[in-house]
Amino acid sequence: MLKFYKAKATFFEVAKSYSFPIFLYDKNRNLRIVALLEQVELTDEVMQEWNNFENKGAYLQIHIDDLDDFIAQTNTSKEQVHAENEFYLRMHKLQDTRLEAYKSLSEQDFLIKSVVSNVSKTSNYLPLIERVKAEVLCFPLHESQAVSLCTELVEKLFSRDILPVRSAAFAYIICKQNKITDVEQLSNVIIASLIKDAGFGLIPTNLFGNIQEMNSSSLYLKHPMLSLYILSKLNVDFSKEIKRLILEQHEQYDGSGFPRNKKDNHIDFLSYIVNLSDQILMYGAGKINGKNISLEKSIEIFYKRISVEGINISFPENLLDSLGSFLTIKD
């Protein structure tokens, strides 16, 4: 349900006080603060600050419980309020529809060891994908562009059992197993996992036939940057956090990754998760050494740090240790 209504600085008058607090929301930082307390006179200086913030993309808000007082004390009509908030009213109606469709499924018991075991036996990832879809479509949309974009992508794509969707869904589950629950961070991981390989479109297809040749190709080693180049041509303002996850998708803890040989805590922990999910699924699908193995076996290789051809298991220890929660037998 919508809890705050967007308002304009022009709705308020200097040298006047109001019986309700006025809030300022910075959508770029997803941060809401009190801009003016109740019964405090609005000054020219504060009004100028509000105008400056609005020019930078922030905006004023009032709480839904104060709507009637706001209308009475500002001579603003309900029609003006609804016109200013048309997008958010539609967004929250959409969220209510999604909650009705997916909330029950999102709250059902989900035993990750059993799910991984079943996926390993059937090679069917749809139960895992559909569970992630149900949880994501119950995210509170608020005003976050990343969460809105994530839910749109998930709603449209997470009915298909394809590798990018598997990777995004599995990365989400790894996040949850590492106690990452912030919906903005989870959304960034899903978006980055889905679009991180956009740069492949600029790489000659003959390179993909030989993994050793591809891994030594200077063009392939630049593909995270090529992905960012492709995405920069779209009419979408991807956040710097999403761009960082894409750029760091192949960086390794020991500095042996690419494109910048970053290491240790110079790499975002979420970038490690995007990388780890992709490697586990790529190796299991036989994309690295040509031999298909089950999801459980692939997870076990990374959890036990088993040396195998084609992959470098160099991740934070606590991240690799968390993979034990996916396995029925860990010894």
C-alpha positions, 0 to 999 in steps of 0.5 A: 500500500502507498504510504507517502504521497509525492508533493511539490515545493510550490504546494507550500508557502513561506512563512507558514507552518503546517500541522504535519511533517513534510519529508524529503525523499532522495530516490538515488540513495533510497533515503527519506528524511524529515524536511520540516517538522510540524508547527515549524515555520517554513523559511525562504532558506528552507524553500530554496534548499527544497528547490535545489533538491528537486532540481537534483531529482529528489522530491517532497512527500507527505504521509498518507495519514496527513493527506486530508490536512495537507489538502486543507492547509495548502489549498491543493485539490485531491485531483492535483495530488493524484495527478502528481502521484499517478505513476506511484498509484499505478505502481502500487496497484501493480504490487497489490496484484502481484502480492495476491498472485505470489505471496502464498507461494513465496511463504511456502517451506523451501528446503534448499538441500532438497531443492538442490537434490531434486534439481540434480536428479531431474536437471529441472531448475524451474522449481528453484526459478519459480520460487525466486520469481515468487519472492522477487515479485513480492518485493516492496516496489517503493520508488526504487528504479532497480527494484522496479526493473528487476521485478519487470525482468523477473516477471517476463523471464523467470518462466524459462529454464535457460542458463542466464535465468538459472544463474540469476536465480541461483545467485539470489539463493546464494545471497539469501544463504549469506544473509543478504536480504536487502531488496535493492542489493538482491535486485542488483545481483539479479539484474547484473546476472541477467545482462552481464554478458551483453558484450558477447555480441561483439566477440567473434562466434568462432572464439566460443568453440575453444575454451582455452583459446577464448580465455586467452583472447584479449577481446574476451578478457575485455568483455565485461567492459564491452557489456558496459559499452552495449548497455550504455547505448540503451535508454536505461540508467543502470546504477553504478552498483549494477555496473560494478557487478558487471565489471567485476564478474570475472575478478578473483580473490587472488587477483588472477581474474580480469579485466583489472586483476582486482583482488581481496576486498577491492572486489564487491562481495556481491560481485563474487556471488555473481561470479560464483553462481555463474561458474558453478552452473557453467561447470555443471552444464559442461560449458567449461570442460565439456562434461555435464555433472549434477548441480550438487556435484558442481557445488561440491567441487567449489565447497571442497575447493577441488582443483579441476581443469578450467576453473580457478576457485578463488573466492572469500572463504566464508562465501565458499563455506556457505555452499555447505548449506546446499549439500545433503552430504558435506564430508 
